[in-house]
Amino acid sequence: MVRVALLAPFASSNPAIQNEALALHNAAELALFEQGDSTMLLMPIDSGDTPESARTAAIEAIRSGADFVLGPLFASGVGAIAPYSRANNVAMFSFSTDISEAGRTIYVLTFLPEDEARNIVRYAGQRGIKRLIVLAPEGRYGDRVSTAARETASAMGLKILVDQRYDPRSSGLDSAIEASRRVARMIGTGRENAILIPERGPVLRSIVQTLTEAGASSRNVRYLGTGLWNDAEVLSDVRMEGAWFVTPDFGARAGFEARFNEAYQQKPTRLAGIAYDATAMLARMTKGGNKSGASPRAIEAPEGFSGVDGLFRFKAHVVERGMAVNEVVARRSKVVQEAPQSFLP
């Protein structure tokens, strides 16, 4: 018997988090039904909302004979669980964006900001962008996006004009607005210039408005973004037209959403596909109870896997995704580069 523990905050006092946990469970259950057999057992265990409760859940899972662990959902729980995973040589697939514990038995399977930054900067370089500005919030998220963007730009031969930050906590968006004005003065104009803006919602729209008013509009400077831009209000802003941003392969996801809805009479959450992919991958590898089939070599196969959100694989134990590139046009977006169907040349 192959035992897979799913650690999620099933008993959270926050209804949204509780709903997310249920969606993760349902997605894993669906994957087991579609891809597994009677030799795999799914063990849902409440990981709570704290590092302590996550640690307790991990201990329970391992004592119950878990061969693999899916979760936890929160970054604080990853560090609490990781030592038990390593000490017992139990592979863990974290749903958190925390990559600090990645390595040995710890794999990170989620949507990562640096992965999106690498994809969009690489595409921009391939399409003739020569100079890049990073306009990002202060803090860990901005640091991760900026580092990935600058490393990719360097590899593509792009010049980094400036790494401009703003305080996301400032009242009235003053810091973001002033940073946007500085950027507009620095970059000048020209379609070989681009500004990476890893923001969302009102903050993104305020930044774009400021850039436009200061002379760095999307008509003469290319805006670059992440999956956070896939929002109706953002896409309907005419000032965004011509901007490029990345998303997972939504075409691949459509079938999963239809099957999930049919089984559970509700739409899956954004993260539900991660639980499906992890469970499906393990189910295929361990058919007939063959635990050794899910070896590190198999998990880290360079050709990767076809998942709910398109192609993915693990590099240095951290997920890498094949993404689509979209352009904002006429209050909507269109795909200008399809998500890859293979990582191999």
N, C-alpha and C positions, 0 to 999 in steps of 0.2 A: 504493500500500500504506500502510495506517495502522498504525504501530508503537506498541504499548503496552508499556512496561517495567514489570514487577512487581518491586519491590525488597523482599525479605524475607530473614530470617536462615535460609536453607535449611540451612546447614552449622553452625548453632549447636551448641555442646557440651551445651547444656541440652535434654534430650529434649522437654520441654513446649513450649519455644519453637520447636524444630524441627518439632514436630507442628502448631503454630499456622501456621508458614510454609507447610507442605504444604497445610493446610486453605484458606489464602488462595489458593494457586495453583489448587487443585481447584475452588474456588468461581468464580474468574475464568475458568477453562477452561470450566466449565459455562455461565456467562453467555455466553461467546463462541459456544459451540455452539448455545445456545438463541436468542440475540438477534443474533448477528453474521453475517458472511458471509466469503467467501474473501479479501476485501480487508483484513481486520484480522489482524495478527500479534501474538501475545502473547509477550513476551520476559522470561522469569523470570531474574533476576540475584540472586545471593547478596549481601545487604547486610551480613552479619556482625553482630557484637554491639557494635561501637564506632562512634563518629562518623567515624573515619578510614576504616573499611571501608565505611561508608555513602557517604562522599564518593567513594571509589574506584568503587563501584557506579554512582553517579550519572554520573560521568564516562564510564564504559564505556557506559552506556545512551545518553547523548547523542551520543557518538561513533559509536554504532551506528545512529543515526538515529531515536531515540525521539521520537515526536510528543507522547506523554503519559507521565507517570510515576505509578504507583500505589505508595504507600508513602512513607516507611519506616514501620516499626512502632513504633520507639522515639523518644521525644522528643529524645534527644541527637542522633539522626540528622537530624532535621528542619532544625535550624540549620545543619548541615554541608552539606546538599543544597540548601537554599533559594537561595543565591547563584548556583548553576549553573542552576537552574530559571529564575530571573529573567533572568540574562545571556543565556540562549539562548531565552527566551520559550516555554518548555515548561511546560504546565500540569501541576501536581503535585497529587495527591489524597492527603493524608497520613492514615494510620490512627492516628496518635498523638493524645492529648488536648491536646498543646501547641498553643495557639492564638496564640502570640506572633509567629509568622512569617506568619500569615494575611494575605492581601492580594496584589494583582497576580496573579501566576500560581499562588499557593499557596492551595489549598482544604483545609479540614479536614473529613474525613468519618469520624466515629466516633460513640461515645456520650459525651456531655459532661455532667459533673455540674451545670454551671450551667443547661443546657437542662432537665434534670430538675427542678431547684429552681424555675425559672420556671414550669414547667407545674403543679407541685403547689401552689405558693403562689397562682397565678392561680385554680385551681379552688377552693381554700379560701376566697378572697375572694368568689368567686361564690356559695359556699354559706353565707355568713353569718359567717365568721370575721372578727373585728374587731381582734384583738390577736395578735401573733406574737412568739415567742421563737425564736432560732436557737441551737441547742446543737450545736456542731461542734468537731472537732479543730483544734488549732493547725496552722499550716503552709499551704502553697499550696492544697491541696485544700479545706480549710475556708474559706480566704479566697475562693476562687472561688464556692463554694456560697453563702456568706454575702452576698457582693456581689450576686449574682443575686437572691437571696431578698429582700434589702432593697430593691433597685431595683423589683422587681415589687410588693412590699408597698406601697411608696410610690405606685406607679401605680394600685394597687387601692384606696387609701385606708385601708390597714391600719396600725395603730400598732405599731412595733417596741418591745417592752418592754425587751429586752436582747439583745445578741449575746454569748452566753456561750461561752467556749472552755475546752478542757482539753488537757493534754499526753498525746498518744497513746502516748508512750514510757514513761510512769510505771509503776512496778512494781505489780502487783496491781490495776490500774485505779483506783488511789487518786484520781488527778486527775479522771477522768471521773465517779467516784462523788460526789466533793465538789462538782463543778460541777453535777451533777444535783440534789443537795440544795439548792444555792443557787437553782437555777431553780424548784424546787417551792415554795420560800418566796416567791419573787417573783410568780409568776403567779397564785396563788390558784386559784379554781375558776370554772367557767362554760364552756358549750359555745361561747362566742364566742372563747375562747382556744385557741391552738394552739402546739405545740412542733415545730419542724422538726429532725429527728435524722438527718443523712446518714451513718449508720453501718451496720455489718453484724455478723452472727455474735455471738460471745460478748460483745463490747463493747456492741452494741446491747441485748442481753438484760439485761446488767448495768445499763445506764442505765435501761431501762424498769422493772426491778425496784426500783431506788432511787427513781425518780419515784413509783411506785405506793406504796411504803412511806412516802414523805414526803408523801402526800396529793394528788399530781397524777397520778391514774390515768387510763386511757383512758376511764373512765366519766364523768369530769367535765372532762377536757381532751382536745382532739383531737391525736393524734400524727400528724405528717406525715413521709413518707419518700420515698426514691428507689428506683430499680430494684434497689439492693442488698438490699432487703427481700424480694425474690422468692425466698425460701429456705424449704424445708420446716420447718426447726427454728424459724425466726422466726415463720412463719405458725401453727405449732402451739402457740405460747405464748399462753395465754388472756389474759394481760395486754395483748396487742396488739389484742384485739378492738375494732373501731370505728375503727381507725387507717386513714388513707388513704395510698396511695403510687402512684407512676406507673411504668409499664412501656411498652416499645414494643408495637406491635400484634402480639401473638402469633398471632392468627388469620391475619395475612398471612404469617407465617413458616412456618406448618405445611406449606404446599405445597413451599416451598424445601427444607425438611428432608427431606421424602419423596423428592424428586427427587435430592437430593445423596446420600442413603443408597442409593438404587437404583443410582446411577452409581459410587459409591466404596465401598459396603458399610461405611460408618461415619457416625456422626452429625456434622454440621458443628459447629465451635466457635462461640462467641458472635460472634466477629469475622468469621467467614467471610462472613456476609451483606454486610459492607461491601465486600469485594472483588467480590462478585457485583454489587452495585448500581453500583459505579463502572464496572466493565467493561460491564455491560448498558447503562448510560446512554450511554457513549461509542460502543458498538456501534450503538445505534439512531440516534445523531446522525450517524455517519460512514458510513452504509450506502453501498456502491458506491465507497468510498475517498474520500468527500467530507470531507476534514479540516476545512474551514471550517465544516462543520455543527456542530462542537463549539466554537462561539464563546463568549466570555464572556457574551454576552447570552443564549444558549441555556442555558448551564450555570446561570446565575443567574436563570432564569425564575421569576417570583413564584408561579406556580401549583405549582411543584415537580414531584416525581416520585413514583410509586408504587413502593416498594421492598420488599425482603425483610422489613424490620421496620416496614413501613407508610410513611406519607407523609413525605417529607423535601424540603428545599430549602436553598439557600445564602443566607444573609444576611450581608453584609460578608465573604464568603468562608468563613463558618463554618456548619456544618450546623445546621439547626433541624428538629426532628422533631415530628410529630403523635403524641401519646402517649395511652394509655388510663389512666384512673384506677381504682384498685382499692381495695376496702375489706376489711379482715381480718374474717372472720366464721367462727365455729365451726371453728377450726383449718384454715381455708383462706382463699382470697380470692375475691371476686366483682367483676366489672367494674361500676362505678357510672357511669362515663362512657366510652362507646366512643371509640376513637381517631378523629380526624376523617378524613373522606374527601376533604377539599378545604381548602386554605388560604384560598380566596377566599370572600367573603361570599355 
